């Protein structure tokens, strides 16, 4: 019984507490705490006198950088690790528990505030690949350090006997924490970005070699004494290698180089080594020189890396756009060739039928004529044989006339497709009057039960365009609607509307309440020789001719909107003044068709 109870309790504990859920946050808090503690202990080795504020505080960059890089999900692990490390580092020094807790709150709040500002104004996926982002990080560091400095100055005043003014304490806190964020946070941010967008092996090798070379150069420049360095300073010597590194590699390498140089400056200043440990200068002068040098190196490296990263990104986008345009141009050319192929195939197919029938009939007629001639030569011809030959000649003639007329109509349609616009009749005409004349000319050809065609066109619209092409467009649209839209019933209504679009364009809307067009068909309605009624003798050139006339000769645009069972609407946007070299005539009279 007791064993069963223990198993049940263990099962409930195992199912109620997900240990893997806490491994990541706990590990992050421990890692941040360790790194923060080490950086804080190094910083506490050099304090300002007499208030005892750390001259450098790179630990501020650790907490802020991790929080900016990982986002709000890492907030509590970073806060816990920062506070624990701050309390431990201060207690190992000469600070009491109360002041250590207040310092911990200030340091954690500083990181949270800086990260919140970055996420608020730049988003969660923050990178230092633009100069504006670098300035944003600097502004967030300034605000975070300034706010936390207020709390730090108050804590020093409350818990430590110091004669220094709170303003001086705040200034030292602000300078040390601000430099810490600007120096360390870029490296952590860019390391997280590089883990998402990994550099190539060649870039990784080149960047690592450049960082190592720059670290060696910075060591020689900072650790050694020379008259040249005393004249121009070690930072000026490092600007050229930093420029080369920023131009060639991702910002993470420039951030790493700036971090190494800054860390070297901090070490040499703290322990009185090399250029920044010059005993001829006071501690305050050496600290000021080190702070200015760190600021110059970090800001210069970040700005240069961001500028070159932005240039590389713009070049990449331009190359991608060029490739996309070339691909699009290739696809358009392919579609044009495909359309030309369909046009040629359609011409061959459509003309082949009547011409082939005519050739067969003509061959049969020639054979019958030769046979009848032989019969005449061989002897007298009976009356019945003569009548039969006459009937066959009449049938053959009728078939030849019908098929040749069909071929002539097809050729005329093809000529309409590729008609030369220079021979078109351009003039100024009243849109309403021209539309009424077109409708009047086609109305007798409409079935009586499907002749409902209404107009809603203002009387004050005048076009300088091609009325013949406009009439062809409306005629094709009307008969296309009658043929394809009203096949399921005897009724049907069509409407032609027009309205002005400003002073330079007019919109003409042709709509019907027919059966509509399926979505898969709508993509091909303007293609040449595309028809759903080829068995009824349709060629599929009506809407193709409409599209060519509207977009080419009339210089407008045409779109189609349709749905099954809800009819079809065609929108045409035409310019009031059509493009072209032909001079219009000032006769706004009858429409020529």
C-alpha positions as a printed NumPy array, in Angstrom:
array([[   0.   ,    0.   ,    0.   ],
       [   2.795,    2.415,    0.994],
       [   4.688,    1.528,   -2.168],
       [   1.649,    2.307,   -4.317],
       [   1.171,    5.627,   -2.539],
       [   4.821,    6.585,   -3.08 ],
       [   4.62 ,    5.697,   -6.778],
       [   1.487,    7.859,   -7.123],
       [   3.179,   10.834,   -5.432],
       [   6.256,   10.458,   -7.635],
       [   4.075,   10.281,  -10.744],
       [   2.198,   13.443,   -9.759],
       [   5.452,   15.263,   -9.081],
       [   6.936,   14.168,  -12.39 ],
       [   3.877,   15.214,  -14.357],
       [   3.225,   18.431,  -12.438],
       [   6.767,   19.882,  -12.611],
       [   8.4  ,   20.098,  -16.048],
       [  12.103,   20.264,  -15.189],
       [  13.172,   20.792,  -18.803],
       [  11.159,   23.998,  -18.863],
       [  13.424,   25.491,  -16.207],
       [  16.777,   24.241,  -17.494],
       [  17.182,   27.007,  -20.075],
       [  16.26 ,   29.989,  -17.85 ],
       [  18.274,   28.659,  -14.913],
       [  21.291,   28.018,  -17.133],
       [  21.001,   31.505,  -18.62 ],
       [  20.734,   33.095,  -15.177],
       [  23.81 ,   31.194,  -13.991],
       [  25.818,   32.108,  -17.111],
       [  24.864,   35.792,  -16.893],
       [  25.649,   35.785,  -13.173],
       [  29.118,   34.277,  -13.64 ],
       [  30.139,   36.583,  -16.487],
       [  28.657,   39.595,  -14.725],
       [  30.484,   38.721,  -11.484],
       [  33.858,   38.377,  -13.232],
       [  33.396,   41.67 ,  -15.082],
       [  32.255,   43.406,  -11.904],
       [  35.229,   42.154,   -9.875],
       [  37.589,   43.421,  -12.575],
       [  35.822,   46.785,  -12.563],
       [  35.993,   47.116,   -8.789],
       [  39.78 ,   46.973,   -9.02 ],
       [  39.817,   50.623,  -10.131],
       [  37.529,   52.997,   -8.241],
       [  37.172,   56.752,   -8.285],
       [  38.148,   58.581,   -5.167],
       [  36.76 ,   59.347,   -2.705],
       [  33.236,   58.031,   -3.433],
       [  34.421,   54.659,   -4.749],
       [  32.481,   54.38 ,   -8.055],
       [  33.976,   51.951,  -10.584],
       [  35.698,   53.752,  -13.453],
       [  34.71 ,   51.051,  -15.953],
       [  31.613,   48.841,  -15.691],
       [  31.539,   46.462,  -18.719],
       [  29.181,   44.245,  -16.726],
       [  26.413,   46.678,  -17.699],
       [  26.981,   45.684,  -21.315],
       [  26.719,   41.994,  -20.411],
       [  23.208,   42.233,  -18.958],
       [  21.904,   44.768,  -21.489],
       [  23.481,   42.968,  -24.451],
       [  22.069,   39.564,  -23.498],
       [  18.609,   41.011,  -22.911],
       [  18.611,   42.928,  -26.214],
       [  19.91 ,   39.905,  -28.14 ],
       [  17.511,   37.336,  -26.636],
       [  14.459,   39.531,  -26.155],
       [  11.887,   39.805,  -23.398],
       [  11.774,   36.028,  -22.824],
       [  15.192,   36.306,  -21.143],
       [  14.18 ,   39.183,  -18.869],
       [  13.831,   37.344,  -15.557],
       [  16.918,   35.122,  -15.939],
       [  18.993,   38.201,  -16.769],
       [  17.511,   40.177,  -13.863],
       [  18.15 ,   37.342,  -11.388],
       [  21.695,   36.709,  -12.645],
       [  22.537,   40.434,  -12.667],
       [  21.235,   41.047,   -9.159],
       [  22.898,   37.944,   -7.696],
       [  26.253,   38.804,   -9.294],
       [  26.047,   42.463,   -8.221],
       [  25.285,   41.566,   -4.617],
       [  28.078,   38.981,   -4.497],
       [  30.648,   41.299,   -6.096],
       [  29.822,   44.147,   -3.713],
       [  29.791,   41.957,   -0.62 ],
       [  33.246,   40.635,   -1.522],
       [  34.346,   44.28 ,   -1.455],
       [  33.688,   46.87 ,    1.208],
       [  29.921,   47.312,    0.575],
       [  27.14 ,   46.395,    2.977],
       [  24.109,   44.306,    2.115],
       [  21.644,   47.206,    1.837],
       [  23.751,   49.159,   -0.625],
       [  24.548,   45.972,   -2.558],
       [  20.827,   45.26 ,   -2.974],
       [  20.151,   48.807,   -4.161],
       [  23.072,   48.623,   -6.591],
       [  21.698,   45.294,   -7.866],
       [  18.258,   46.833,   -8.459],
       [  19.837,   49.744,  -10.319],
       [  21.965,   47.487,  -12.519],
       [  19.058,   45.15 ,  -13.349],
       [  16.695,   48.045,  -14.026],
       [  19.306,   49.662,  -16.268],
       [  19.471,   46.571,  -18.499],
       [  15.68 ,   46.166,  -18.594],
       [  15.154,   49.836,  -19.476],
       [  17.762,   49.841,  -22.268],
       [  16.405,   46.6  ,  -23.758],
       [  12.812,   47.851,  -23.55 ],
       [  13.703,   51.05 ,  -25.403],
       [  15.394,   49.055,  -28.172],
       [  12.446,   46.679,  -28.543],
       [   9.964,   49.544,  -28.375],
       [  11.516,   51.607,  -31.163],
       [  13.468,   49.077,  -33.245],
       [  11.66 ,   45.768,  -32.789],
       [  12.761,   42.453,  -31.369],
       [  15.099,   41.42 ,  -34.205],
       [  17.68 ,   44.113,  -33.506],
       [  20.982,   44.29 ,  -35.369],
       [  23.697,   46.883,  -35.721],
       [  23.558,   46.817,  -39.514],
       [  22.37 ,   50.417,  -39.908],
       [  23.846,   53.652,  -38.529],
       [  20.445,   54.541,  -37.112],
       [  20.474,   51.337,  -35.059],
       [  23.906,   52.199,  -33.673],
       [  22.645,   55.615,  -32.63 ],
       [  19.577,   53.944,  -31.119],
       [  21.746,   51.657,  -28.994],
       [  23.83 ,   54.63 ,  -27.859],
       [  20.661,   56.528,  -26.922],
       [  19.301,   53.536,  -24.996],
       [  22.625,   53.212,  -23.166],
       [  22.554,   56.898,  -22.261],
       [  18.993,   56.726,  -20.918],
       [  19.547,   53.479,  -19.029],
       [  22.828,   54.635,  -17.47 ],
       [  21.4  ,   58.051,  -16.588],
       [  18.365,   56.574,  -14.814],
       [  20.334,   53.905,  -12.974],
       [  22.93 ,   56.497,  -12.011],
       [  20.307,   58.381,  -10.057],
       [  19.596,   55.33 ,   -7.922],
       [  23.298,   54.582,   -7.546],
       [  24.085,   58.132,   -6.428],
       [  21.292,   57.986,   -3.853],
       [  22.553,   54.617,   -2.564],
       [  26.089,   55.954,   -2.191],
       [  24.812,   58.979,   -0.318],
       [  22.634,   56.899,    2.021],
       [  24.928,   54.014,    2.891],
       [  28.483,   55.328,    2.41 ],
       [  30.065,   58.263,    4.161],
       [  31.332,   60.397,    1.294],
       [  31.853,   64.107,    0.887],
       [  31.487,   63.96 ,   -2.886],
       [  28.365,   65.561,   -4.311],
       [  25.627,   63.358,   -5.734],
       [  26.108,   65.014,   -9.151],
       [  29.737,   63.909,   -9.301],
       [  28.821,   60.393,   -8.21 ],
       [  26.088,   60.289,  -10.845],
       [  28.521,   61.485,  -13.539],
       [  31.021,   58.734,  -12.725],
       [  28.285,   56.072,  -12.623],
       [  26.808,   57.339,  -15.898],
       [  30.178,   57.325,  -17.679],
       [  31.211,   53.85 ,  -16.502],
       [  27.856,   52.156,  -17.184],
       [  27.26 ,   53.954,  -20.479],
       [  30.686,   52.927,  -21.784],
       [  30.062,   49.388,  -20.571],
       [  26.857,   49.065,  -22.585],
       [  28.3  ,   50.69 ,  -25.714],
       [  31.408,   48.479,  -25.557],
       [  30.081,   45.012,  -24.67 ],
       [  26.452,   44.987,  -25.854],
       [  27.292,   45.258,  -29.62 ],
       [  29.387,   42.088,  -29.443],
       [  26.61 ,   40.068,  -27.773],
       [  23.939,   41.459,  -30.109],
       [  25.955,   40.669,  -33.217],
       [  26.932,   37.2  ,  -31.956],
       [  23.228,   36.383,  -31.639],
       [  22.592,   37.818,  -35.114],
       [  25.508,   35.847,  -36.583],
       [  24.103,   32.643,  -35.088],
       [  20.936,   33.257,  -37.117],
       [  22.707,   34.444,  -40.287],
       [  25.942,   32.496,  -40.241],
       [  28.848,   33.914,  -42.262],
       [  30.538,   31.771,  -44.869],
       [  33.683,   29.838,  -44.051],
       [  35.825,   32.21 ,  -46.098],
       [  34.349,   35.256,  -44.358],
       [  34.739,   33.561,  -40.972],
       [  38.399,   32.808,  -41.645],
       [  39.09 ,   36.298,  -42.97 ],
       [  37.28 ,   37.945,  -40.068],
       [  39.021,   35.829,  -37.427],
       [  42.422,   36.578,  -38.977],
       [  41.636,   40.289,  -39.127],
       [  40.469,   40.358,  -35.495],
       [  43.625,   38.525,  -34.392],
       [  45.81 ,   40.925,  -36.366],
       [  43.984,   43.915,  -34.934],
       [  44.304,   42.519,  -31.415],
       [  48.055,   42.137,  -31.921],
       [  48.323,   45.66 ,  -33.309],
       [  46.3  ,   47.063,  -30.429],
       [  48.512,   45.236,  -27.926],
       [  51.644,   46.69 ,  -29.454],
       [  50.1  ,   50.144,  -29.661],
       [  48.732,   50.174,  -26.109],
       [  51.328,   48.221,  -24.171],
       [  54.446,   49.794,  -25.695],
       [  55.847,   53.261,  -25.165],
       [  56.966,   55.243,  -28.179],
       [  57.233,   58.86 ,  -29.239],
       [  54.959,   58.202,  -32.241],
       [  52.177,   56.842,  -30.016],
       [  52.614,   59.709,  -27.608],
       [  52.048,   62.093,  -30.514],
       [  49.115,   60.517,  -32.384],
       [  47.756,   58.087,  -29.786],
       [  47.137,   54.346,  -30.139],
       [  43.534,   54.793,  -31.245],
       [  44.573,   56.626,  -34.43 ],
       [  46.866,   53.705,  -35.312],
       [  43.911,   51.294,  -35.09 ],
       [  41.441,   53.245,  -37.247],
       [  42.813,   51.947,  -40.563],
       [  42.609,   48.237,  -39.585],
       [  39.127,   48.829,  -38.167],
       [  38.067,   50.441,  -41.447],
       [  39.321,   47.454,  -43.432],
       [  37.604,   44.999,  -41.065],
       [  34.287,   46.865,  -41.222],
       [  34.394,   47.05 ,  -45.016],
       [  35.138,   43.36 ,  -45.548],
       [  33.226,   41.46 ,  -42.859],
       [  29.961,   41.371,  -40.939],
       [  29.511,   43.799,  -38.007],
       [  30.155,   41.005,  -35.491],
       [  33.868,   41.037,  -36.35 ],
       [  34.163,   44.8  ,  -35.932],
       [  32.318,   44.515,  -32.611],
       [  34.733,   41.787,  -31.477],
       [  37.724,   43.896,  -32.469],
       [  36.366,   46.955,  -30.666],
       [  35.683,   44.824,  -27.573],
       [  39.252,   43.458,  -27.539],
       [  40.759,   46.912,  -27.938],
       [  38.493,   48.343,  -25.224],
       [  39.291,   45.468,  -22.878],
       [  43.001,   46.063,  -23.442],
       [  42.551,   49.741,  -22.595],
       [  40.631,   48.855,  -19.417],
       [  43.295,   46.372,  -18.264],
       [  46.251,   48.645,  -18.933],
       [  44.533,   51.579,  -17.248],
       [  43.474,   49.53 ,  -14.229],
       [  46.892,   47.986,  -13.639],
       [  49.024,   50.922,  -14.812],
       [  50.605,   49.246,  -17.884],
       [  51.745,   50.763,  -21.176],
       [  50.375,   53.883,  -22.78 ],
       [  47.423,   54.302,  -20.41 ],
       [  49.543,   53.538,  -17.356],
       [  51.873,   56.482,  -17.833],
       [  53.002,   57.455,  -14.319],
       [  53.63 ,   61.013,  -15.45 ],
       [  49.87 ,   61.52 ,  -15.666],
       [  47.449,   61.559,  -12.79 ],
       [  44.873,   58.811,  -12.392],
       [  42.077,   61.169,  -13.432],
       [  43.924,   62.106,  -16.64 ],
       [  44.649,   58.465,  -17.485],
       [  41.019,   57.506,  -16.811],
       [  39.739,   60.344,  -19.003],
       [  42.092,   59.343,  -21.856],
       [  41.01 ,   55.698,  -21.571],
       [  37.307,   56.537,  -21.539],
       [  37.61 ,   58.804,  -24.558],
       [  39.668,   56.176,  -26.408],
       [  37.133,   53.428,  -25.654],
       [  34.309,   55.665,  -26.841],
       [  36.134,   56.556,  -30.07 ],
       [  37.095,   52.974,  -30.884],
       [  33.672,   51.488,  -30.168],
       [  31.578,   54.156,  -31.857],
       [  33.891,   54.35 ,  -34.89 ],
       [  33.906,   50.575,  -35.344],
       [  30.108,   50.301,  -34.938],
       [  29.346,   53.198,  -37.292],
       [  31.765,   51.987,  -39.962],
       [  30.507,   48.406,  -39.734],
       [  26.885,   49.593,  -39.939],
       [  27.585,   51.809,  -42.956],
       [  29.31 ,   49.052,  -44.901],
       [  26.678,   46.5  ,  -43.84 ],
       [  23.96 ,   48.81 ,  -45.141],
       [  25.857,   49.286,  -48.403],
       [  26.258,   45.527,  -48.811],
       [  22.564,   44.976,  -48.086],
       [  21.511,   47.626,  -50.624],
       [  23.817,   46.073,  -53.218],
       [  22.37 ,   42.633,  -52.472],
       [  18.833,   43.948,  -52.824],
       [  19.748,   45.713,  -56.067],
       [  21.283,   42.54 ,  -57.467],
       [  18.222,   40.548,  -56.375],
       [  15.933,   43.122,  -57.996],
       [  18.004,   43.017,  -61.184],
       [  17.853,   39.235,  -61.217],
       [  14.114,   39.346,  -60.589],
       [  13.616,   41.866,  -63.405],
       [  15.684,   39.731,  -65.775],
       [  13.695,   36.676,  -64.753],
       [  10.458,   38.576,  -65.216],
       [  11.6  ,   39.836,  -68.602],
       [  12.48 ,   36.276,  -69.59 ],
       [   9.067,   35.02 ,  -68.455],
       [   7.291,   37.804,  -70.333],
       [   9.271,   37.032,  -73.468],
       [   8.5  ,   33.339,  -73.026],
       [   4.808,   34.129,  -72.668],
       [   4.927,   36.311,  -75.771],
       [   6.57 ,   33.532,  -77.755],
       [   4.009,   31.073,  -76.411],
       [   1.198,   33.438,  -77.397],
       [   2.761,   33.832,  -80.836],
       [   2.939,   30.05 ,  -81.115],
       [  -0.716,   29.754,  -80.145],
       [  -1.584,   32.482,  -82.651],
       [   0.217,   30.681,  -85.471],
       [  -1.32 ,   27.36 ,  -84.459],
       [  -4.744,   28.964,  -84.25 ],
       [  -4.373,   30.568,  -87.672],
       [  -3.287,   27.263,  -89.176],
       [  -6.092,   25.349,  -87.484],
       [  -8.874,   27.81 ,  -88.255],
       [  -7.945,   28.424,  -91.893],
       [  -6.971,   24.828,  -92.548],
       [ -10.553,   23.595,  -92.147],
       [ -12.344,   25.738,  -94.785],
       [  -9.352,   25.723,  -97.126],
       [  -9.003,   21.929,  -96.815],
       [ -12.711,   21.408,  -97.481],
       [ -12.523,   23.736, -100.493],
       [  -9.519,   21.838, -101.839],
       [ -11.345,   18.521, -101.476],
       [ -14.484,   19.865, -103.159],
       [ -12.456,   21.426, -105.973],
       [ -10.552,   18.165, -106.55 ],
       [ -13.803,   16.205, -106.626],
       [ -15.318,   18.713, -109.031],
       [ -12.288,   18.512, -111.34 ],
       [ -12.535,   14.69 , -111.359],
       [ -16.281,   14.814, -112.123],
       [ -15.681,   17.356, -114.893],
       [ -13.026,   15.15 , -116.53 ],
       [ -15.311,   12.111, -116.285],
       [ -18.224,   14.043, -117.811],
       [ -15.986,   15.24 , -120.664],
       [ -15.002,   11.642, -121.449],
       [ -18.645,   10.651, -121.52 ],
       [ -19.4  ,   13.433, -124.006],
       [ -16.584,   12.27 , -126.3  ],
       [ -17.69 ,    8.621, -126.166],
       [ -21.225,    9.297, -127.362],
       [ -24.535,   11.064, -126.721],
       [ -25.182,   12.101, -123.119],
       [ -28.453,   11.185, -121.478],
       [ -30.55 ,   13.909, -119.897],
       [ -30.38 ,   12.298, -116.425],
       [ -26.558,   12.246, -116.558],
       [ -26.508,   15.944, -117.476],
       [ -28.894,   16.817, -114.62 ],
       [ -26.776,   14.83 , -112.133],
       [ -23.602,   16.613, -113.264],
       [ -25.337,   19.997, -112.979],
       [ -26.522,   19.248, -109.424],
       [ -23.075,   18.144, -108.337],
       [ -21.52 ,   21.288, -109.834],
       [ -24.085,   23.453, -107.994],
       [ -23.41 ,   21.675, -104.658],
       [ -19.671,   21.975, -105.159],
       [ -19.98 ,   25.666, -105.99 ],
       [ -22.098,   26.304, -102.903],
       [ -19.595,   24.488, -100.687],
       [ -16.694,   26.384, -102.227],
       [ -18.417,   29.737, -101.722],
       [ -19.342,   28.952,  -98.103],
       [ -15.889,   27.714,  -97.105],
       [ -14.052,   30.484,  -98.928],
       [ -16.313,   33.043,  -97.262],
       [ -15.447,   31.425,  -93.918],
       [ -11.743,   31.656,  -94.754],
       [ -12.177,   35.285,  -95.793],
       [ -13.886,   36.117,  -92.491],
       [ -11.056,   34.473,  -90.563],
       [  -8.432,   36.36 ,  -92.542],
       [ -10.332,   39.6  ,  -91.896],
       [ -10.307,   38.815,  -88.159],
       [  -6.587,   38.171,  -88.257],
       [  -6.088,   41.462,  -90.057],
       [  -8.113,   43.146,  -87.305],
       [  -5.78 ,   41.667,  -84.68 ],
       [  -2.67 ,   43.092,  -86.352],
       [  -4.24 ,   46.175,  -87.903],
       [  -1.948,   49.145,  -88.463],
       [  -3.136,   51.957,  -86.192],
       [  -1.848,   54.618,  -88.541],
       [  -4.791,   53.924,  -90.863],
       [  -7.399,   54.276,  -88.069],
       [  -9.981,   57.047,  -88.151],
       [  -9.237,   59.385,  -85.259],
       [ -11.494,   62.305,  -84.439],
       [ -13.311,   64.087,  -81.658],
       [ -16.668,   62.477,  -80.808],
       [ -19.354,   62.549,  -78.152],
       [ -19.18 ,   59.354,  -76.086],
       [ -22.906,   59.094,  -75.395],
       [ -23.908,   59.721,  -79.024],
       [ -21.313,   57.267,  -80.338],
       [ -22.424,   54.58 ,  -77.881],
       [ -26.084,   55.063,  -78.813],
       [ -25.228,   54.656,  -82.495],
       [ -23.234,   51.481,  -81.811],
       [ -26.069,   49.977,  -79.761],
       [ -28.598,   50.919,  -82.433],
       [ -26.507,   49.186,  -85.098],
       [ -26.158,   45.915,  -83.165],
       [ -29.615,   45.75 ,  -81.589],
       [ -31.29 ,   44.137,  -84.669],
       [ -28.811,   41.266,  -84.413],
       [ -29.697,   40.48 ,  -80.818],
       [ -32.217,   37.744,  -80.047],
       [ -35.577,   39.213,  -79.16 ],
       [ -35.623,   37.583,  -75.743],
       [ -32.127,   38.87 ,  -74.917],
       [ -32.273,   42.421,  -76.198],
       [ -32.265,   44.214,  -72.837],
       [ -29.395,   46.691,  -73.22 ],
       [ -29.38 ,   49.922,  -71.19 ],
       [ -27.109,   52.966,  -71.202],
       [ -26.071,   55.277,  -68.372],
       [ -23.65 ,   57.734,  -69.964],
       [ -23.425,   61.478,  -69.235],
       [ -23.822,   63.797,  -72.185],
       [ -20.794,   65.936,  -71.388],
       [ -18.001,   63.447,  -72.145],
       [ -16.052,   64.089,  -75.35 ],
       [ -13.145,   61.964,  -76.489],
       [ -10.369,   62.692,  -78.945],
       [  -9.817,   59.069,  -79.941],
       [ -10.746,   56.341,  -82.404],
       [ -14.521,   55.799,  -82.609],
       [ -14.119,   52.875,  -85.009],
       [ -12.005,   50.947,  -82.517],
       [ -14.408,   51.883,  -79.712],
       [ -17.331,   50.588,  -81.759],
       [ -15.509,   47.321,  -82.457],
       [ -14.847,   46.912,  -78.727],
       [ -18.485,   47.42 ,  -77.711],
       [ -19.764,   45.204,  -80.503],
       [ -17.507,   42.33 ,  -79.49 ],
       [ -18.45 ,   42.739,  -75.825],
       [ -22.167,   42.727,  -76.555],
       [ -22.146,   39.649,  -78.762],
       [ -19.716,   37.884,  -76.436],
       [ -22.165,   38.395,  -73.559],
       [ -25.078,   37.15 ,  -75.669],
       [ -23.14 ,   34.098,  -76.841],
       [ -21.539,   33.038,  -73.571],
       [ -23.401,   34.763,  -70.751],
       [ -27.054,   34.049,  -71.524],
       [ -26.956,   30.432,  -72.594],
       [ -28.779,   29.042,  -69.549],
       [ -32.014,   30.98 ,  -69.902],
       [ -34.039,   33.27 ,  -72.165],
       [ -33.529,   36.446,  -70.111],
       [ -30.575,   38.665,  -69.569],
       [ -29.69 ,   42.3  ,  -69.052],
       [ -26.672,   44.306,  -70.184],
       [ -25.637,   47.749,  -69.012],
       [ -23.091,   50.227,  -70.366],
       [ -22.053,   52.973,  -67.936],
       [ -19.458,   55.727,  -68.137],
       [ -18.035,   58.288,  -65.752],
       [ -15.145,   60.705,  -65.646],
       [ -11.961,   59.954,  -63.707],
       [ -10.566,   63.426,  -63.291],
       [  -9.978,   65.563,  -66.361],
       [  -7.831,   63.149,  -68.382],
       [  -9.557,   59.759,  -68.142],
       [ -12.959,   58.173,  -68.468],
       [ -14.122,   54.81 ,  -67.13 ],
       [ -16.516,   52.699,  -69.215],
       [ -18.19 ,   49.752,  -67.497],
       [ -19.872,   46.954,  -69.425],
       [ -21.787,   44.499,  -67.243],
       [ -24.224,   41.648,  -67.673],
       [ -26.178,   39.464,  -65.246],
       [ -25.432,   36.235,  -67.096],
       [ -23.969,   32.959,  -65.941],
       [ -20.515,   34.38 ,  -65.158],
       [ -17.08 ,   33.001,  -65.941],
       [ -15.307,   30.287,  -63.922],
       [ -12.132,   31.384,  -62.185],
       [  -9.899,   29.04 ,  -64.167],
       [ -11.293,   30.495,  -67.413],
       [ -10.892,   34.14 ,  -66.378],
       [  -7.096,   33.885,  -66.632],
       [  -7.339,   33.095,  -70.366],
       [ -10.288,   35.157,  -71.631],
       [  -7.981,   37.667,  -73.346],
       [  -5.73 ,   35.001,  -74.891],
       [  -5.918,   34.548,  -78.663],
       [  -8.043,   31.62 ,  -79.919],
       [  -9.221,   30.748,  -76.416],
       [ -12.883,   29.806,  -76.504],
       [ -15.183,   27.428,  -74.68 ],
       [ -17.435,   27.047,  -77.734],
       [ -15.13 ,   25.918,  -80.513],
       [ -17.614,   23.182,  -81.393],
       [ -20.134,   25.904,  -82.281],
       [ -17.644,   27.515,  -84.675],
       [ -16.231,   30.198,  -82.351],
       [ -12.649,   31.298,  -83.   ],
       [ -11.773,   32.809,  -79.598],
       [ -10.639,   36.13 ,  -81.081],
       [ -13.4  ,   38.433,  -79.778],
       [ -12.013,   39.378,  -76.376],
       [  -8.453,   39.166,  -77.652],
       [  -9.291,   41.85 ,  -80.224],
       [ -11.018,   43.859,  -77.482],
       [  -7.923,   43.71 ,  -75.286],
       [  -5.61 ,   44.755,  -78.13 ],
       [  -7.822,   47.657,  -79.19 ],
       [  -8.259,   48.99 ,  -75.655],
       [  -4.633,   48.69 ,  -74.553],
       [  -2.917,   49.591,  -77.821],
       [  -5.002,   51.746,  -80.141],
       [  -7.178,   53.417,  -77.496],
       [  -4.271,   53.589,  -75.008],
       [  -6.26 ,   52.418,  -71.987],
       [  -6.564,   49.545,  -69.504],
       [  -9.103,   46.744,  -69.241],
       [  -9.942,   44.407,  -66.363],
       [ -12.565,   41.72 ,  -65.909],
       [ -14.433,   40.745,  -62.753],
       [ -16.796,   37.774,  -62.765],
       [ -18.293,   35.084,  -60.576],
       [ -20.391,   32.055,  -61.432],
       [ -24.071,   32.902,  -61.347],
       [ -23.422,   36.604,  -60.715],
       [ -22.61 ,   37.898,  -64.165],
       [ -19.547,   39.614,  -65.582],
       [ -18.305,   43.19 ,  -65.375],
       [ -15.593,   44.638,  -67.609],
       [ -13.907,   47.901,  -66.633],
       [ -12.2  ,   49.987,  -69.297],
       [ -10.196,   53.094,  -68.433],
       [  -9.583,   55.223,  -71.516],
       [  -7.713,   58.513,  -71.894],
       [  -9.756,   61.477,  -73.051],
       [  -6.931,   62.315,  -75.447],
       [  -5.658,   59.142,  -77.098],
       [  -1.972,   58.802,  -77.782],
       [  -0.788,   58.742,  -81.388],
       [   0.471,   60.93 ,  -84.193],
       [  -2.735,   61.191,  -86.165],
       [  -4.341,   64.646,  -86.131],
       [  -8.013,   64.531,  -85.119],
       [ -10.726,   65.986,  -87.29 ],
       [ -13.216,   68.346,  -85.708],
       [ -16.283,   66.548,  -87.018],
       [ -18.192,   64.99 ,  -84.172],
       [ -20.809,   63.557,  -86.427],
       [ -21.931,   60.036,  -87.225],
       [ -19.918,   57.022,  -86.19 ],
       [ -18.11 ,   55.243,  -88.989],
       [ -18.048,   51.461,  -88.578]])
